[in-house]
Amino acid sequence: MVLRELVAASSLPIRGGDLSVTVSFGATLATPCDSPDSVLRRADQLLYRSKRTGRNRVSSDLDVSLGQDPSDP
């Protein structure tokens, strides 16, 4: 289970019921041409893409599939 799913499956007991939350992420990798500001700006844009497209999501500019060897076509 991934972090996003673990958070969504959890709840916190509060007075009068339970509090459930979700998380959204923006994921990117730094390149040699990046500055710290450009990496944060890109990750922030991706975070807001996650929020605009339904929340409880991960938006990434990475071109790889999880669990697959990137060198395997």
N, C-alpha and C positions, 0 to 999 in steps of 0.2 A: 504494500500500500504506500502511496506517495504522501508527502507532507500535506499537500492540499486536501487529500481525501481524509487523512487522519484528523485534521482540524474540523472539516465539515461533519465528520461522524461524532465529534465530541460535543459535550454541552457542559455548562456550568450552572449548578443549582443556585438560584437567586430567590428572593422572597416573591412568592406568587407564581413560580414556574421555573423553567429552564431557559438559559441564554445560549443560543447557538450562533456561531459565527462562521464565516468563510474567509478565504484569503485569495488574493490575486497577485500574480508576480509578473514582472517584466524581466526577461533574461537575454543577455548579450555577452559577447566576449570582446575583450580589448584587443585592438590591433596595434602594431608598432606605430602607426600614424595617430593614434588616439591620445587625447589628454584625459586626465581624470574627469574634467567637466564634460567632455564629449561622450564618454562612456556612461556617466550618470544621466546625461540628457537623453541618450538613446534608451537606456533602461526605463527611465521615467515615461517616455513616450509609449513604450511597450506595455508598461503597467496600466496606463490610461486606455490603451487599446483593449486590454483584458476587461477593464471596468465597463467600457462602452459596449462590448460584445457579450455581456451577460454576467460578468463577475464570476468568482470562484473558478478562475482560469489561469493558465500560464500562456503568455504571449512571448514569442522568441523570434529573433532574426537569424537563428542558427539553422543551417541547412543539413541537419542530420536527423536520422530516425533513432529513437531510443532503442537500445538493445540490438542494434545492427552495426556491424563493422563498417565504418565510413569508407574503407578501402575496397569493400565488396560491392561491385556494381549492381 
